[in-house]
């Protein structure tokens, strides 16, 4: 199960890389080609996959853990993982953005960005780290849930999933609370703490309750359904939402259209591994382990090369050549991230666990 989930983590991170790469292909003034058009329509939803995986892993790894000691151990482990992965890229982003994006650097709140305190995107130094703020929120919620008995925990998770889903469906489809005429009357805090993204997290956690069920045959069916659903969601984004489904007005449809296929894909991959079908183990563990580095680092690299004028330099090249350059560049970012993960990130993670007094088991 770990192998296929790690592969999915890599795939989700690489989707986001290709999504941002598509913007740079577009900035070169050439046709994006089918790969980068698809990435622009659906690549950002790698984040939705991440949220489902996060909920799944939280429930799966805390099976049998209950009480104050287990709760405290859980939050220390998650803090060690998040901040050991994030802080090096925070400092790298500060250095690069001070040079390449001085206006954004000046507007960012460095203190809240450092601690991943939820803030509007224009105040976040490394913009993609908004997802880590949600991760920390999820972890805090789960820290409380670990205090609840095992049976009670699943029932509470299922109840919260239904409640959060119903609340957001009513807000969006009945009250039009997220429409342009109403959206800006909400405080940032209310939008954050009742976010539709909670649906994906709790859906992943509920799915983990049935992680050991499923066969390879069921896995293939679920995986196919998830991929078809994800593809349909990408087309819906382009045709119905004019490519803007990721924005605040449409987050509820985004979660429904991309979150449900994300659950199906994860469920399918877990079932396949239960049936003995695994992604390449060595690649999956390395690239999945490096998914934080891939996700956090790629925008820094793209900002630096944009400042250096790569897109302008390529503007006279053929569309195929530009697409090839950014595809290779994206692959190089993955390779560098894997090297960083193996040589530095894992060591940093061990040091953070030692400082926080966390046992050495993974």
C-alpha positions as a Markdown table, in Angstrom:
| # | Residue | x | y | z |
|---|---|---|---|---|
| 1 | Unk | 0.0 | 0.0 | 0.0 |
| 2 | Unk | 2.8 | 2.4 | 0.8 |
| 3 | Unk | 4.4 | 1.9 | -2.6 |
| 4 | Unk | 1.3 | 2.9 | -4.6 |
| 5 | Unk | 0.5 | 5.8 | -2.3 |
| 6 | Unk | 4.0 | 7.1 | -2.7 |
| 7 | Unk | 3.7 | 6.8 | -6.5 |
| 8 | Unk | 0.5 | 8.8 | -6.3 |
| 9 | Unk | 2.1 | 11.4 | -4.2 |
| 10 | Unk | 4.8 | 11.9 | -6.9 |
| 11 | Unk | 2.1 | 12.0 | -9.6 |
| 12 | Unk | 0.2 | 14.6 | -7.7 |
| 13 | Unk | 3.3 | 16.8 | -7.2 |
| 14 | Unk | 4.3 | 16.4 | -10.9 |
| 15 | Unk | 0.8 | 17.4 | -12.0 |
| 16 | Unk | 1.3 | 20.7 | -10.1 |
| 17 | Unk | 4.7 | 21.2 | -11.6 |
| 18 | Unk | 3.3 | 20.8 | -15.1 |
| 19 | Unk | 0.5 | 23.1 | -14.3 |
| 20 | Unk | 2.9 | 25.9 | -13.5 |
| 21 | Unk | 5.1 | 25.0 | -16.4 |
| 22 | Unk | 2.1 | 25.5 | -18.7 |
| 23 | Unk | 2.0 | 29.1 | -17.7 |
| 24 | Unk | 5.6 | 29.6 | -18.7 |
| 25 | Unk | 5.0 | 27.8 | -22.1 |
| 26 | Unk | 2.2 | 30.2 | -22.6 |
| 27 | Unk | 4.4 | 33.2 | -21.6 |
| 28 | Unk | 6.7 | 32.2 | -24.4 |
| 29 | Unk | 3.8 | 33.0 | -26.8 |
| 30 | Unk | 3.6 | 29.6 | -28.4 |
| 31 | Unk | 0.9 | 26.9 | -28.6 |
| 32 | Unk | 0.9 | 24.9 | -25.4 |
| 33 | Unk | 0.3 | 21.5 | -27.0 |
| 34 | Unk | -2.0 | 18.8 | -25.6 |
| 35 | Unk | 0.2 | 18.0 | -22.5 |
| 36 | Unk | 0.3 | 21.5 | -21.2 |
| 37 | Unk | -3.3 | 22.3 | -22.1 |
| 38 | Unk | -4.3 | 19.3 | -20.1 |
| 39 | Unk | -2.0 | 20.4 | -17.3 |
| 40 | Unk | -3.5 | 23.9 | -17.3 |
| 41 | Unk | -7.0 | 22.4 | -17.1 |
| 42 | Unk | -6.4 | 19.9 | -14.3 |
| 43 | Unk | -2.8 | 20.0 | -13.1 |
| 44 | Unk | -3.6 | 22.2 | -10.1 |
| 45 | Unk | -5.9 | 19.4 | -8.8 |
| 46 | Unk | -2.8 | 17.5 | -7.7 |
| 47 | Unk | -3.4 | 19.5 | -4.5 |
| 48 | Unk | -6.9 | 17.8 | -4.2 |
| 49 | Unk | -5.1 | 14.4 | -4.5 |
| 50 | Unk | -2.7 | 15.4 | -1.8 |
| 51 | Unk | -5.5 | 16.4 | 0.6 |
| 52 | Unk | -7.2 | 13.0 | 0.1 |
| 53 | Unk | -3.9 | 11.2 | 0.6 |
| 54 | Unk | -3.3 | 13.3 | 3.8 |
| 55 | Unk | -6.6 | 12.3 | 5.3 |
| 56 | Unk | -6.0 | 8.6 | 4.4 |
| 57 | Unk | -2.5 | 8.5 | 5.9 |
| 58 | Unk | -3.6 | 10.3 | 9.1 |
| 59 | Unk | -6.2 | 7.7 | 9.9 |
| 60 | Unk | -4.2 | 4.7 | 8.7 |
| 61 | Unk | -1.1 | 5.6 | 10.7 |
| 62 | Unk | -3.0 | 6.2 | 13.9 |
| 63 | Unk | -4.9 | 3.0 | 14.0 |
| 64 | Unk | -4.8 | 1.9 | 17.6 |
| 65 | Unk | -3.4 | 5.2 | 18.8 |
| 66 | Unk | -5.6 | 6.9 | 21.4 |
| 67 | Unk | -5.2 | 9.2 | 24.4 |
| 68 | Unk | -3.1 | 12.3 | 25.4 |
| 69 | Unk | 0.3 | 10.6 | 24.9 |
| 70 | Unk | -0.5 | 9.3 | 21.5 |
| 71 | Unk | -2.0 | 12.6 | 20.5 |
| 72 | Unk | 1.1 | 14.6 | 21.6 |
| 73 | Unk | 3.3 | 12.1 | 19.8 |
| 74 | Unk | 1.2 | 12.5 | 16.6 |
| 75 | Unk | 1.4 | 16.3 | 16.4 |
| 76 | Unk | 5.2 | 16.2 | 17.1 |
| 77 | Unk | 5.7 | 13.8 | 14.3 |
| 78 | Unk | 3.7 | 15.8 | 11.9 |
| 79 | Unk | 5.4 | 19.1 | 12.9 |
| 80 | Unk | 8.8 | 17.5 | 12.4 |
| 81 | Unk | 7.8 | 16.3 | 8.9 |
| 82 | Unk | 6.2 | 19.5 | 7.7 |
| 83 | Unk | 8.7 | 22.0 | 9.0 |
| 84 | Unk | 11.9 | 20.0 | 8.2 |
| 85 | Unk | 10.6 | 19.8 | 4.6 |
| 86 | Unk | 9.3 | 23.4 | 4.4 |
| 87 | Unk | 11.8 | 25.7 | 6.2 |
| 88 | Unk | 14.7 | 25.2 | 3.8 |
| 89 | Unk | 12.5 | 26.2 | 0.9 |
| 90 | Unk | 11.1 | 29.1 | 2.8 |
| 91 | Unk | 14.7 | 30.5 | 3.1 |
| 92 | Unk | 15.4 | 29.7 | -0.5 |
| 93 | Unk | 12.2 | 31.5 | -1.6 |
| 94 | Unk | 13.1 | 34.5 | 0.5 |
| 95 | Unk | 16.5 | 34.8 | -1.2 |
| 96 | Unk | 15.1 | 34.2 | -4.7 |
| 97 | Unk | 12.0 | 36.3 | -4.4 |
| 98 | Unk | 13.9 | 39.3 | -2.9 |
| 99 | Unk | 15.8 | 39.3 | -6.2 |
| 100 | Unk | 13.2 | 38.2 | -8.7 |
| 101 | Unk | 9.9 | 39.3 | -7.2 |
| 102 | Unk | 10.7 | 42.2 | -4.8 |
| 103 | Unk | 7.2 | 43.5 | -4.8 |
| 104 | Unk | 5.8 | 40.2 | -3.7 |
| 105 | Unk | 8.6 | 39.8 | -1.2 |
| 106 | Unk | 7.8 | 43.2 | 0.3 |
| 107 | Unk | 4.1 | 42.5 | 0.6 |
| 108 | Unk | 4.6 | 39.1 | 2.2 |
| 109 | Unk | 4.3 | 38.5 | 5.9 |
| 110 | Unk | 7.5 | 36.6 | 6.6 |
| 111 | Unk | 6.7 | 35.7 | 10.2 |
| 112 | Unk | 3.3 | 34.1 | 9.5 |
| 113 | Unk | 4.7 | 32.5 | 6.3 |
| 114 | Unk | 7.5 | 31.0 | 8.3 |
| 115 | Unk | 5.1 | 29.3 | 10.8 |
| 116 | Unk | 2.5 | 28.5 | 8.1 |
| 117 | Unk | -0.2 | 30.6 | 9.8 |
| 118 | Unk | -3.2 | 30.9 | 7.5 |
| 119 | Unk | -3.1 | 34.1 | 5.5 |
| 120 | Unk | -4.5 | 35.5 | 2.2 |
| 121 | Unk | -2.3 | 34.4 | -0.7 |
| 122 | Unk | -0.9 | 37.9 | -1.4 |
| 123 | Unk | 0.7 | 37.8 | 2.2 |
| 124 | Unk | 2.2 | 34.3 | 1.8 |
| 125 | Unk | 5.8 | 34.3 | 0.7 |
| 126 | Unk | 5.9 | 30.9 | -1.0 |
| 127 | Unk | 2.4 | 30.8 | -2.4 |
| 128 | Unk | 2.1 | 27.0 | -2.8 |
| 129 | Unk | 2.6 | 26.7 | 0.9 |
| 130 | Unk | -1.0 | 27.6 | 1.4 |
| 131 | Unk | -1.7 | 23.9 | 1.2 |
| 132 | Unk | 0.7 | 23.2 | 4.1 |
| 133 | Unk | -1.3 | 25.7 | 6.2 |
| 134 | Unk | -4.3 | 23.4 | 5.5 |
| 135 | Unk | -2.2 | 20.4 | 6.3 |
| 136 | Unk | -1.3 | 21.9 | 9.7 |
| 137 | Unk | -5.0 | 22.6 | 10.3 |
| 138 | Unk | -5.8 | 19.0 | 9.4 |
| 139 | Unk | -3.2 | 17.7 | 11.7 |
| 140 | Unk | -4.5 | 19.8 | 14.6 |
| 141 | Unk | -8.0 | 18.5 | 14.0 |
| 142 | Unk | -6.7 | 14.9 | 13.9 |
| 143 | Unk | -4.7 | 15.5 | 17.1 |
| 144 | Unk | -8.0 | 16.1 | 18.8 |
| 145 | Unk | -9.5 | 13.0 | 17.2 |
| 146 | Unk | -6.7 | 10.8 | 18.5 |
| 147 | Unk | -8.0 | 11.6 | 21.9 |
| 148 | Unk | -11.3 | 9.8 | 21.0 |
| 149 | Unk | -11.7 | 6.0 | 21.2 |
| 150 | Unk | -11.0 | 4.1 | 18.0 |
| 151 | Unk | -14.7 | 3.2 | 17.3 |
| 152 | Unk | -15.9 | 6.6 | 18.2 |
| 153 | Unk | -13.2 | 8.2 | 16.1 |
| 154 | Unk | -14.5 | 6.6 | 12.8 |
| 155 | Unk | -18.1 | 7.5 | 13.6 |
| 156 | Unk | -17.0 | 11.1 | 14.4 |
| 157 | Unk | -15.0 | 11.3 | 11.1 |
| 158 | Unk | -17.9 | 10.1 | 9.1 |
| 159 | Unk | -20.3 | 12.5 | 10.9 |
| 160 | Unk | -17.9 | 15.4 | 10.3 |
| 161 | Unk | -17.6 | 14.5 | 6.6 |
| 162 | Unk | -21.3 | 14.5 | 6.2 |
| 163 | Unk | -21.7 | 17.8 | 8.1 |
| 164 | Unk | -18.9 | 19.6 | 6.3 |
| 165 | Unk | -20.2 | 18.4 | 2.9 |
| 166 | Unk | -23.8 | 19.4 | 3.7 |
| 167 | Unk | -22.7 | 22.8 | 4.9 |
| 168 | Unk | -20.7 | 23.6 | 1.8 |
| 169 | Unk | -23.3 | 22.3 | -0.6 |
| 170 | Unk | -25.9 | 24.5 | 1.0 |
| 171 | Unk | -23.6 | 27.5 | 1.1 |
| 172 | Unk | -22.7 | 27.1 | -2.6 |
| 173 | Unk | -25.9 | 25.9 | -4.3 |
| 174 | Unk | -28.6 | 27.2 | -2.0 |
| 175 | Unk | -27.3 | 30.4 | -0.5 |
| 176 | Unk | -24.9 | 31.3 | -3.3 |
| 177 | Unk | -22.5 | 32.3 | -0.5 |
| 178 | Unk | -19.4 | 31.9 | -2.7 |
| 179 | Unk | -20.8 | 33.9 | -5.6 |
| 180 | Unk | -18.9 | 37.1 | -6.7 |
| 181 | Unk | -21.6 | 39.3 | -5.0 |
| 182 | Unk | -21.3 | 37.5 | -1.6 |
| 183 | Unk | -17.8 | 36.0 | -1.5 |
| 184 | Unk | -15.9 | 39.1 | -0.3 |
| 185 | Unk | -18.3 | 39.6 | 2.7 |
| 186 | Unk | -16.8 | 36.4 | 4.3 |
| 187 | Unk | -13.8 | 36.8 | 6.5 |
| 188 | Unk | -10.7 | 35.0 | 5.6 |
| 189 | Unk | -10.9 | 33.0 | 8.8 |
| 190 | Unk | -14.4 | 31.7 | 8.1 |
| 191 | Unk | -13.5 | 30.7 | 4.5 |
| 192 | Unk | -10.4 | 28.9 | 5.8 |
| 193 | Unk | -11.8 | 27.0 | 8.8 |
| 194 | Unk | -14.9 | 25.8 | 7.0 |
| 195 | Unk | -13.2 | 25.2 | 3.7 |
| 196 | Unk | -14.6 | 22.6 | 1.2 |
| 197 | Unk | -11.1 | 21.2 | 1.2 |
| 198 | Unk | -12.0 | 19.6 | 4.5 |
| 199 | Unk | -14.3 | 17.3 | 2.5 |
| 200 | Unk | -11.3 | 15.8 | 0.7 |
| 201 | Unk | -9.3 | 15.3 | 3.9 |
| 202 | Unk | -12.2 | 13.6 | 5.8 |
| 203 | Unk | -13.1 | 11.6 | 2.8 |
| 204 | Unk | -9.6 | 10.2 | 2.7 |
| 205 | Unk | -9.7 | 9.4 | 6.4 |
| 206 | Unk | -13.0 | 7.6 | 6.0 |
| 207 | Unk | -11.6 | 5.6 | 3.1 |
| 208 | Unk | -8.7 | 4.5 | 5.2 |
| 209 | Unk | -11.1 | 2.6 | 7.4 |
| 210 | Unk | -11.6 | 0.2 | 4.6 |
| 211 | Unk | -7.9 | 0.2 | 3.4 |
| 212 | Unk | -7.4 | -3.5 | 3.8 |
| 213 | Unk | -10.4 | -4.4 | 1.7 |
| 214 | Unk | -10.5 | -4.6 | -2.0 |
| 215 | Unk | -9.1 | -6.8 | -4.8 |
| 216 | Unk | -7.0 | -6.2 | -7.9 |
| 217 | Unk | -10.0 | -6.4 | -10.1 |
| 218 | Unk | -11.9 | -3.8 | -8.0 |
| 219 | Unk | -8.7 | -1.7 | -8.0 |
| 220 | Unk | -8.5 | -1.6 | -11.8 |
| 221 | Unk | -12.2 | -0.6 | -12.0 |
| 222 | Unk | -11.8 | 2.1 | -9.4 |
| 223 | Unk | -8.6 | 3.5 | -11.0 |
| 224 | Unk | -10.2 | 3.6 | -14.4 |
| 225 | Unk | -13.3 | 5.4 | -13.0 |
| 226 | Unk | -11.1 | 7.8 | -11.2 |
| 227 | Unk | -9.0 | 8.7 | -14.2 |
| 228 | Unk | -12.1 | 9.1 | -16.4 |
| 229 | Unk | -13.6 | 11.3 | -13.7 |
| 230 | Unk | -10.5 | 13.4 | -13.4 |
| 231 | Unk | -10.3 | 13.8 | -17.2 |
| 232 | Unk | -14.0 | 14.8 | -17.3 |
| 233 | Unk | -13.3 | 17.3 | -14.5 |
| 234 | Unk | -10.5 | 18.9 | -16.6 |
| 235 | Unk | -12.9 | 19.2 | -19.6 |
| 236 | Unk | -15.5 | 20.7 | -17.3 |
| 237 | Unk | -13.0 | 23.3 | -16.0 |
| 238 | Unk | -12.2 | 24.4 | -19.6 |
| 239 | Unk | -15.7 | 24.3 | -21.0 |
| 240 | Unk | -18.0 | 25.2 | -18.1 |
| 241 | Unk | -15.8 | 27.2 | -15.8 |
| 242 | Unk | -13.5 | 28.9 | -18.4 |
| 243 | Unk | -10.4 | 27.5 | -16.7 |
| 244 | Unk | -11.2 | 29.2 | -13.4 |
| 245 | Unk | -12.6 | 26.4 | -11.3 |
| 246 | Unk | -9.6 | 26.6 | -8.9 |
| 247 | Unk | -10.7 | 30.1 | -7.8 |
| 248 | Unk | -12.6 | 30.9 | -4.6 |
| 249 | Unk | -16.0 | 31.3 | -6.3 |
| 250 | Unk | -15.9 | 27.7 | -7.6 |
| 251 | Unk | -14.0 | 25.8 | -4.9 |
| 252 | Unk | -17.1 | 23.6 | -4.0 |
| 253 | Unk | -17.5 | 22.4 | -7.6 |
| 254 | Unk | -13.7 | 21.9 | -7.8 |
| 255 | Unk | -13.8 | 19.7 | -4.7 |
| 256 | Unk | -16.8 | 17.7 | -6.1 |
| 257 | Unk | -15.4 | 17.3 | -9.6 |
| 258 | Unk | -11.8 | 16.6 | -8.7 |
| 259 | Unk | -12.1 | 15.3 | -5.1 |
| 260 | Unk | -14.4 | 12.4 | -5.9 |
| 261 | Unk | -12.1 | 11.1 | -8.7 |
| 262 | Unk | -9.1 | 11.6 | -6.3 |
| 263 | Unk | -10.8 | 9.3 | -3.8 |
| 264 | Unk | -11.5 | 6.7 | -6.5 |
| 265 | Unk | -7.9 | 6.8 | -7.7 |
| 266 | Unk | -6.5 | 6.4 | -4.2 |
| 267 | Unk | -8.9 | 3.6 | -3.4 |
| 268 | Unk | -8.1 | 1.9 | -6.7 |
| 269 | Unk | -4.3 | 2.0 | -6.1 |
| 270 | Unk | -4.7 | 0.8 | -2.5 |
| 271 | Unk | -6.9 | -2.1 | -3.8 |
| 272 | Unk | -4.3 | -2.9 | -6.4 |
| 273 | Unk | -1.6 | -3.1 | -3.9 |
| 274 | Unk | -3.7 | -5.4 | -1.7 |
| 275 | Unk | -3.9 | -7.6 | -4.8 |
| 276 | Unk | -0.2 | -7.6 | -5.2 |
| 277 | Unk | 0.1 | -5.1 | -8.0 |
| 278 | Unk | 2.5 | -2.3 | -7.2 |
| 279 | Unk | 4.2 | 0.6 | -9.0 |
| 280 | Unk | 8.0 | 0.4 | -9.4 |
| 281 | Unk | 9.1 | 0.3 | -5.8 |
| 282 | Unk | 12.4 | 2.1 | -5.9 |
| 283 | Unk | 11.2 | 4.9 | -8.1 |
| 284 | Unk | 7.9 | 5.3 | -6.1 |
| 285 | Unk | 9.6 | 5.5 | -2.7 |
| 286 | Unk | 12.2 | 7.9 | -3.9 |
| 287 | Unk | 10.0 | 10.2 | -5.9 |
| 288 | Unk | 7.1 | 10.0 | -3.5 |
| 289 | Unk | 9.4 | 10.8 | -0.6 |
| 290 | Unk | 10.6 | 13.8 | -2.5 |
| 291 | Unk | 7.1 | 15.0 | -3.3 |
| 292 | Unk | 7.4 | 17.9 | -0.7 |
| 293 | Unk | 10.6 | 19.0 | -2.3 |
| 294 | Unk | 9.1 | 18.8 | -5.8 |
| 295 | Unk | 6.0 | 20.7 | -4.8 |
| 296 | Unk | 7.7 | 23.4 | -2.7 |
| 297 | Unk | 10.8 | 23.9 | -4.9 |
| 298 | Unk | 9.4 | 24.0 | -8.4 |
| 299 | Unk | 7.9 | 27.5 | -8.2 |
| 300 | Unk | 11.2 | 28.9 | -6.9 |
| 301 | Unk | 13.0 | 27.4 | -9.9 |
| 302 | Unk | 10.4 | 28.7 | -12.3 |
| 303 | Unk | 10.4 | 32.2 | -10.8 |
| 304 | Unk | 14.2 | 32.3 | -11.1 |
| 305 | Unk | 14.3 | 31.2 | -14.7 |
| 306 | Unk | 11.5 | 33.6 | -15.6 |
| 307 | Unk | 13.5 | 36.5 | -14.1 |
| 308 | Unk | 16.5 | 35.3 | -16.2 |
| 309 | Unk | 14.3 | 35.5 | -19.3 |
| 310 | Unk | 13.9 | 31.9 | -20.3 |
| 311 | Unk | 10.4 | 32.3 | -21.8 |
| 312 | Unk | 11.5 | 35.4 | -23.7 |
| 313 | Unk | 14.6 | 33.6 | -25.0 |
| 314 | Unk | 12.4 | 30.8 | -26.3 |
| 315 | Unk | 9.7 | 33.0 | -27.8 |
| 316 | Unk | 11.2 | 32.6 | -31.3 |
| 317 | Unk | 11.5 | 28.8 | -31.1 |
| 318 | Unk | 8.9 | 26.3 | -32.4 |
| 319 | Unk | 6.0 | 25.3 | -30.1 |
| 320 | Unk | 7.4 | 21.8 | -29.9 |
| 321 | Unk | 10.8 | 23.0 | -28.9 |
| 322 | Unk | 9.4 | 25.2 | -26.1 |
| 323 | Unk | 7.2 | 22.4 | -24.9 |
| 324 | Unk | 10.2 | 20.0 | -24.9 |
| 325 | Unk | 12.3 | 22.5 | -23.0 |
| 326 | Unk | 9.8 | 22.9 | -20.2 |
| 327 | Unk | 9.0 | 19.2 | -20.0 |
| 328 | Unk | 12.7 | 18.4 | -19.6 |
| 329 | Unk | 13.1 | 21.3 | -17.1 |
| 330 | Unk | 10.2 | 19.8 | -15.1 |
| 331 | Unk | 11.9 | 16.4 | -15.1 |
| 332 | Unk | 15.2 | 18.0 | -14.0 |
| 333 | Unk | 13.3 | 19.7 | -11.1 |
| 334 | Unk | 12.1 | 16.2 | -10.1 |
| 335 | Unk | 15.6 | 14.8 | -10.3 |
| 336 | Unk | 17.1 | 17.6 | -8.3 |
| 337 | Unk | 14.4 | 17.2 | -5.7 |
| 338 | Unk | 15.0 | 13.5 | -5.4 |
| 339 | Unk | 18.7 | 14.1 | -4.9 |
| 340 | Unk | 17.9 | 16.7 | -2.3 |
| 341 | Unk | 15.5 | 14.4 | -0.5 |
| 342 | Unk | 18.0 | 11.6 | -0.3 |
| 343 | Unk | 21.0 | 13.7 | 0.7 |
| 344 | Unk | 19.5 | 16.4 | 2.9 |
| 345 | Unk | 15.8 | 16.3 | 3.6 |
| 346 | Unk | 15.8 | 12.9 | 5.3 |
| 347 | Unk | 18.7 | 13.9 | 7.4 |
| 348 | Unk | 16.9 | 17.2 | 8.4 |
| 349 | Unk | 13.8 | 15.2 | 9.2 |
| 350 | Unk | 15.8 | 13.0 | 11.6 |
| 351 | Unk | 17.3 | 16.0 | 13.3 |
| 352 | Unk | 13.9 | 17.6 | 13.8 |
| 353 | Unk | 12.5 | 14.4 | 15.3 |
| 354 | Unk | 15.5 | 14.2 | 17.6 |
| 355 | Unk | 15.0 | 17.9 | 18.7 |
| 356 | Unk | 11.3 | 17.3 | 19.3 |
| 357 | Unk | 11.9 | 14.0 | 21.2 |
| 358 | Unk | 10.2 | 11.9 | 18.7 |
| 359 | Unk | 11.1 | 8.2 | 18.4 |
| 360 | Unk | 13.1 | 7.2 | 15.4 |
| 361 | Unk | 10.5 | 5.0 | 13.7 |
| 362 | Unk | 9.1 | 6.4 | 10.5 |
